[in-house]
Amino acid sequence: MPITPTPLLVLTLAVAAAAPSLAAETTCQARSGPQVNRVLELYTSEGCNSCPPADRWLSRVKADAGTVVLAFHVDYWDRLGWKDRFASPAYTERQALQQAVNGARFSYTPQVVLDGLDRKDWFDQTPPDGPAPATASVALSLQRNGDSFSASVLPLAAAPGTRPAPTRLAAYWAITEQGHVSDVKAGENQGVMLRHDFVVRAYQPVAAWAAQVGSPVTLSYRAPLAADPAHPRQVNLVVVDAAGGRPVQALKLGC
């Protein structure tokens, strides 16, 4: 089940939850490159009959190693006859909060947000499409050790001709899963078999902290649900400018 976020104002965040071990001997790691990785968000619902085309569109991003992809299922469609098992009020709240910074006039589904900006033209684009990625102002490294994950967030000195790193950063962890199928029995999609990829199954914000160039901060996360071989997962970390809400770097692990 998705978890409701509870931000903590600490430099090291530990999220502990009772869960089976994820094979403690398993380790892997990743590092960000010189450019900002894209962050592609879809706000969707199984109760929305205009959402399945967007769900299928999102699935086409599977092979893109440089993009963090997140499908947030909102819960405000649940009252119309079908309860989306992936929906959470935390995701509805996130969409509402992001509206203030992504350029949307209101919350709606399906909504595509690319690199923090509302993209109503998603259906005409090959995902993800947009301006060339900027030079990164933050370097990330991400490591798994069993069912625990740690990240190093390092603000970088500004490259010539680029903006300086934000003075305050925030972040969020999200676990996504692939290949979910739902046989919808009621609501606007009654009788339709829906397939979902990049489904957000757990989400944990990290409260803002003061960022200083050259001074790394360590973030820690303990996965609140066991890996399911039937639904390959990714653990994603997105770091944002706390003032403007836009992503400054993102990274994922597929193990």
Stockholm file with secondary structure:
# STOCKHOLM 1.0

chainA/1-255         MPITPTPLLVLTLAVAAAAPSLAAETTCQARSGPQVNRVLELYTSEGCNSCPPADRWLSRVKADAGTVVLAFHVDYWDRLGWKDRFASPAYTERQALQQAVNGARFSYTPQVVLDGLDRKDWFDQTPPDGPAPATASVALSLQRNGDSFSASVLPLAAAPGTRPAPTRLAAYWAITEQGHVSDVKAGENQGVMLRHDFVVRAYQPVAAWAAQVGSPVTLSYRAPLAADPAHPRQVNLVVVDAAGGRPVQALKLGC
#=GR chainA/1-255 SS CCCCCCCCCSSSCCCCCCCCCCCTTCEEEEECCSBCCEEEEEEECTTCTTSHHHHHHHHTTTTCTTEEEEEEECSTTGGGTCCCTTCCHHHHHHHHHHHHHHCCSSCCSSEEEETTEECTTGGGSCSSCSSCCCBCSEEEEEEEETTEEEEEEEECCCCTTSCCCCSEEEEEEEEEECCEEEECCSSTTTTCEEEESSEEEEEEEEEEEECBTTBCEEEEEECSSCCCTTSCEEEEEEEEETTTCCEEEEEEECC
#=GC SS_cons         CCCCCCCCCSSSCCCCCCCCCCCTTCEEEEECCSBCCEEEEEEECTTCTTSHHHHHHHHTTTTCTTEEEEEEECSTTGGGTCCCTTCCHHHHHHHHHHHHHHCCSSCCSSEEEETTEECTTGGGSCSSCSSCCCBCSEEEEEEEETTEEEEEEEECCCCTTSCCCCSEEEEEEEEEECCEEEECCSSTTTTCEEEESSEEEEEEEEEEEECBTTBCEEEEEECSSCCCTTSCEEEEEEEEETTTCCEEEEEEECC
//
